[in-house]
Amino acid sequence: MNNTTRQEIKSLVTSTILNKFNNFTLETEHKPFFQSLFTEQQIVTGALIQSLYTTFGMSIYEQIAVILAKSAGFHAERQYKLLGKIDNTTENLIDTYWSNLKTALKTGQNMRSNKQKEFNMIFNSIQQGEALVDGDSTVDVYIRKPNGDEYFIDITTVKNNLKGFEVLKLKMLRWIGLRLSTNHNARFNTLIAIPYNPYHPNPYLDSRWNATILDGSNDILVQEEFWNFVGNDNNTYNELLDIFKEIGQEIEEEIENFFNNL
């Protein structure tokens, strides 16, 4: 990672944290049950950290991914609009497959997600469609490599529940249909990204139901898999951790002052 990229990420993260300190207010002051259990300082601290989790999940991870991808020589955008129109036959095909996949998961049937089969199923059904905005058009991070390969990525919460992953799976299937509807020869992949693995050092997928609803790394990139991919370097994730440690050291005084003055 070059120095310009490091500084851009540092500036983004530092300004986000300091702005949160300067503008943070509790959404509500009356929390009778928690105020009976905890001090006001503890309540504010918890609320602030939760607010930062939300801010990073909603926008900062996306911005960092775009910075890294551009630095790697890729075209990258956030909140990209994937246009297209899925015909009724293909829409029904996707819905039926998705419903069967969910049912198999809940009943223990021997059916697992298979990305290549899913792609072929949609490829063989989809009809030419107009480039229209769809309910699933918004892509968190869009990347196009110099060879023309495209990647449509949804960055999701690190502890998504079963329903959340089911919805994401349907979105990935529909993204395939939308892209093929406007270009049947497009080379692309649809992916779910998890910024970090909360179960580390245990694998994210192996012990969870998402190992059935998703087709492993063909569907989902977790922690270093994601960051190393967008940065096009096997050391990107480790470098990101170093950057965050540097930020923590550089704004240590501001952090301490904020919490001491709660």
C-alpha positions as CSV (number, residue, x, y, z in Angstrom):
1,M,0.0,0.0,0.0
2,N,1.5,3.3,-1.0
3,N,1.8,6.2,1.3
4,T,-0.9,8.3,-0.4
5,T,-3.4,5.5,0.1
6,R,-2.4,5.1,3.8
7,Q,-2.8,8.8,4.4
8,E,-6.2,8.9,2.7
9,I,-7.4,6.0,4.9
10,K,-5.9,7.6,8.0
11,S,-7.6,10.9,7.3
12,L,-11.0,9.3,6.7
13,V,-10.9,7.2,9.8
14,T,-9.5,9.9,12.1
15,S,-11.9,12.6,10.9
16,T,-14.8,10.2,11.4
17,I,-13.9,9.4,15.0
18,L,-13.1,13.0,15.9
19,N,-16.4,14.2,14.3
20,K,-18.3,11.6,16.3
21,F,-16.6,12.9,19.5
22,N,-17.5,16.5,18.7
23,N,-21.1,15.9,17.6
24,F,-22.2,12.9,19.7
25,T,-25.4,13.1,21.6
26,L,-27.6,10.4,23.1
27,E,-30.8,9.8,21.2
28,T,-32.7,9.7,24.4
29,E,-31.8,10.7,28.0
30,H,-34.3,8.5,29.8
31,K,-33.2,4.9,30.2
32,P,-34.6,3.9,33.6
33,F,-33.6,0.3,33.6
34,F,-30.1,0.8,32.4
35,Q,-29.7,3.9,34.5
36,S,-30.5,1.7,37.5
37,L,-27.7,-0.7,36.6
38,F,-25.0,1.5,35.1
39,T,-23.4,4.9,35.5
40,E,-24.1,7.6,33.0
41,Q,-20.5,7.4,31.8
42,Q,-20.9,3.7,31.1
43,I,-24.1,4.2,29.2
44,V,-22.7,7.0,27.1
45,T,-19.5,5.0,26.4
46,G,-21.6,2.0,25.2
47,A,-23.8,4.2,23.0
48,L,-20.8,5.9,21.4
49,I,-19.1,2.7,20.5
50,Q,-22.3,1.3,19.1
51,S,-22.7,4.5,17.0
52,L,-19.2,4.0,15.7
53,Y,-19.9,0.4,14.8
54,T,-23.0,1.6,12.8
55,T,-21.1,4.4,11.1
56,F,-18.3,2.1,9.9
57,G,-20.8,-0.5,8.8
58,M,-22.9,1.9,6.8
59,S,-20.3,3.9,5.0
60,I,-16.6,3.8,6.2
61,Y,-15.9,0.3,5.2
62,E,-17.3,1.0,1.8
63,Q,-15.1,4.1,1.4
64,I,-12.0,2.3,2.5
65,A,-12.7,-0.5,0.0
66,V,-13.1,2.0,-2.8
67,I,-9.8,3.8,-1.8
68,L,-8.0,0.5,-1.8
69,A,-9.5,-0.7,-5.1
70,K,-8.6,2.5,-6.9
71,S,-5.1,2.4,-5.5
72,A,-4.8,-1.1,-6.9
73,G,-5.6,0.2,-10.4
74,F,-9.3,-0.8,-10.5
75,H,-12.3,1.3,-11.3
76,A,-14.4,1.5,-8.1
77,E,-17.6,3.1,-6.9
78,R,-19.8,2.9,-3.8
79,Q,-23.6,2.9,-3.9
80,Y,-23.5,1.9,-7.5
81,K,-26.7,1.4,-9.4
82,L,-26.9,-2.0,-11.2
83,L,-29.5,-1.5,-13.9
84,G,-31.6,-4.1,-15.6
85,K,-34.9,-5.9,-15.8
86,I,-35.7,-9.5,-14.9
87,D,-38.4,-11.1,-16.9
88,N,-41.3,-12.8,-15.1
89,T,-40.2,-16.4,-16.0
90,T,-36.7,-15.8,-14.6
91,E,-38.1,-14.0,-11.6
92,N,-40.3,-17.0,-10.8
93,L,-37.3,-19.4,-11.4
94,I,-35.2,-17.4,-8.9
95,D,-37.9,-17.2,-6.3
96,T,-38.6,-21.0,-6.5
97,Y,-35.0,-21.9,-6.3
98,W,-34.5,-19.6,-3.3
99,S,-37.6,-20.9,-1.5
100,N,-36.4,-24.5,-2.1
101,L,-32.9,-23.6,-0.7
102,K,-34.5,-22.1,2.4
103,T,-36.8,-25.1,2.9
104,A,-33.9,-27.5,2.5
105,L,-31.9,-25.7,5.1
106,K,-34.7,-25.7,7.7
107,T,-35.7,-29.4,7.1
108,G,-32.2,-30.9,6.7
109,Q,-32.6,-31.9,3.1
110,N,-29.5,-32.5,1.0
111,M,-29.5,-29.3,-1.0
112,R,-26.8,-26.7,-0.8
113,S,-26.1,-23.5,-2.6
114,N,-24.0,-23.9,-5.8
115,K,-22.9,-20.6,-7.4
116,Q,-22.0,-22.0,-10.8
117,K,-25.3,-23.9,-11.1
118,E,-27.2,-20.8,-10.0
119,F,-25.5,-18.7,-12.6
120,N,-26.1,-21.2,-15.4
121,M,-29.8,-21.5,-14.4
122,I,-30.3,-17.7,-14.6
123,F,-28.1,-17.4,-17.7
124,N,-30.2,-20.0,-19.6
125,S,-33.5,-18.3,-18.6
126,I,-32.9,-14.5,-18.6
127,Q,-34.4,-12.4,-21.5
128,Q,-33.0,-9.1,-22.8
129,G,-34.2,-6.3,-20.5
130,E,-34.2,-2.6,-20.3
131,A,-31.6,-0.8,-18.1
132,L,-34.0,0.1,-15.3
133,V,-33.6,0.8,-11.6
134,D,-34.7,-2.2,-9.5
135,G,-35.4,-2.6,-5.8
136,D,-32.1,-4.4,-5.6
137,S,-30.1,-2.1,-7.8
138,T,-28.0,-0.5,-5.1
139,V,-24.5,-2.1,-4.8
140,D,-22.4,-1.1,-1.8
141,V,-19.1,-1.4,-3.7
142,Y,-18.7,-1.9,-7.5
143,I,-15.3,-2.8,-8.9
144,R,-14.2,-3.2,-12.5
145,K,-10.7,-4.6,-13.3
146,P,-8.7,-3.4,-16.3
147,N,-9.6,-6.7,-18.1
148,G,-13.3,-5.8,-17.8
149,D,-14.3,-8.3,-15.0
150,E,-16.9,-6.8,-12.7
151,Y,-17.6,-7.4,-9.0
152,F,-20.8,-6.4,-7.3
153,I,-20.3,-6.4,-3.5
154,D,-22.6,-6.0,-0.5
155,I,-20.8,-5.2,2.7
156,T,-23.0,-6.6,5.5
157,T,-23.0,-6.7,9.3
158,V,-20.6,-9.2,10.8
159,K,-23.2,-11.1,12.8
160,N,-26.1,-11.3,10.3
161,N,-28.9,-13.7,11.3
162,L,-30.4,-16.5,9.2
163,K,-33.1,-14.2,7.7
164,G,-30.5,-11.6,6.9
165,F,-28.4,-14.1,4.9
166,E,-31.4,-15.5,3.2
167,V,-32.3,-12.0,2.0
168,L,-28.7,-11.4,0.9
169,K,-28.7,-14.7,-1.1
170,L,-31.8,-13.6,-3.0
171,K,-30.2,-10.2,-3.7
172,M,-27.1,-12.0,-5.1
173,L,-29.3,-14.1,-7.4
174,R,-31.2,-11.1,-8.6
175,W,-28.0,-9.2,-9.3
176,I,-27.0,-12.0,-11.6
177,G,-30.3,-11.6,-13.4
178,L,-30.1,-7.9,-13.6
179,R,-26.6,-7.9,-15.1
180,L,-27.3,-10.6,-17.6
181,S,-30.5,-8.9,-18.7
182,T,-28.5,-6.0,-20.2
183,N,-25.4,-7.9,-21.2
184,H,-25.6,-11.7,-21.7
185,N,-21.8,-11.9,-22.2
186,A,-20.8,-9.8,-19.1
187,R,-18.0,-11.3,-16.9
188,F,-18.8,-10.6,-13.3
189,N,-19.3,-11.9,-9.8
190,T,-21.7,-11.1,-7.0
191,L,-20.2,-11.2,-3.5
192,I,-21.1,-10.6,0.2
193,A,-18.3,-9.1,2.2
194,I,-17.8,-9.4,6.0
195,P,-15.3,-6.7,7.2
196,Y,-14.0,-8.8,10.1
197,N,-14.6,-12.3,11.6
198,P,-16.1,-11.9,15.1
199,Y,-15.5,-15.7,15.6
200,H,-11.8,-15.5,14.9
201,P,-9.8,-17.7,15.1
202,N,-12.6,-20.1,14.2
203,P,-13.8,-20.1,10.6
204,Y,-16.8,-17.8,9.9
205,L,-18.7,-20.3,7.8
206,D,-18.0,-23.8,9.1
207,S,-20.1,-23.8,12.3
208,R,-23.0,-21.6,11.1
209,W,-26.1,-22.2,9.0
210,N,-24.8,-19.8,6.4
211,A,-22.5,-22.5,5.2
212,T,-25.6,-24.0,3.5
213,I,-27.4,-20.9,2.3
214,L,-24.1,-19.6,0.8
215,D,-21.6,-21.3,-1.5
216,G,-18.5,-20.6,0.6
217,S,-15.9,-18.2,-0.8
218,N,-17.8,-18.1,-4.1
219,D,-20.5,-16.1,-2.3
220,I,-18.8,-14.5,0.7
221,L,-15.4,-12.9,1.5
222,V,-14.5,-12.6,5.1
223,Q,-12.0,-10.4,6.8
224,E,-8.6,-10.7,5.1
225,E,-10.1,-12.4,2.0
226,F,-12.2,-9.3,1.4
227,W,-9.5,-6.6,2.1
228,N,-6.8,-8.4,0.3
229,F,-9.1,-8.8,-2.7
230,V,-10.0,-5.2,-3.0
231,G,-6.4,-4.1,-2.3
232,N,-5.1,-6.7,-4.7
233,D,-2.4,-7.6,-2.2
234,N,-2.1,-10.4,0.3
235,N,-0.9,-8.0,3.0
236,T,-3.6,-5.4,2.7
237,Y,-5.6,-6.6,5.8
238,N,-2.5,-6.5,8.0
239,E,-1.6,-3.1,6.7
240,L,-5.1,-1.8,7.5
241,L,-4.7,-3.1,11.1
242,D,-1.4,-1.2,11.3
243,I,-3.1,2.0,10.1
244,F,-5.8,1.7,12.7
245,K,-3.2,1.1,15.5
246,E,-1.3,4.3,14.3
247,I,-4.6,6.3,14.4
248,G,-5.2,5.0,18.0
249,Q,-1.8,6.2,19.1
250,E,-2.1,9.5,17.3
251,I,-5.4,10.5,18.8
252,E,-4.9,8.8,22.1
253,E,-5.1,12.1,23.9
254,E,-8.4,13.1,22.2
255,I,-9.9,9.7,23.1
256,E,-8.9,10.0,26.7
257,N,-10.1,13.6,27.0
258,F,-13.5,12.7,25.5
259,F,-14.1,9.8,28.0
260,N,-12.7,11.7,31.0
261,N,-15.1,14.6,30.3
262,L,-18.3,12.5,30.0
